Amino acid sequence: MTARPAGFAPVIAPDSRVLILGSFPSVKSRAVGFYYGNPQNRFWRTLCGFFGEEIPPSAEEKQAFLLRRRVALWDIVTSCEIKGSADASIRAETVADLPALLEASAVEAIFTNGSKPYEILGKRFPDLLPMTVKLPSTSPANPRFSEEVWRLALSEAFPAARR
């Protein structure tokens, strides 16, 4: 286990419509200082591809992309004990204050990036499950990733952006 690393601040605006909720930043993401920093992770390719945009090169441009597209991004775990990047090793976690975040925005749906954030959300905030869609993890370690499942969920949330 490592000494309790901290996650990132949420990316959100008052007009954000969807919150994509991950588990906790990977070692590579923590090294680059922004969400989904592992170039093998399919997150940016999937999300930007849905909107028909190139992947922004910098963290600042990725943040601007998210805000422009009304997508909020955060992790359910804000700090924890973790071994490497393995979700299964998360222990003694501090959980994000999702109700406060949602209250300050127009978020209508939560998409979890994988099972771990869905599991923690269900334990800590079961009242948020009706607005939550569990999507397959974009992690390169997930052999069952489906871009089509992501595209369908995004199409429901952003019908005008269907590609």
ABEGO torsion letter per residue (X at the ends): XBBBBBBBBBBBBAABABBBBBABBBAAAAAAGBBGABAABAAAAAAAAAAGBBBBABAAAAAAAAAAAGBBBBBABABBBBBEABAAABBGBBBBBAAAAAAABABABBBBBEAAAAAAAAAABAAAAAABBBBBBABAABAABBAAAAAAAAAAABAAABX
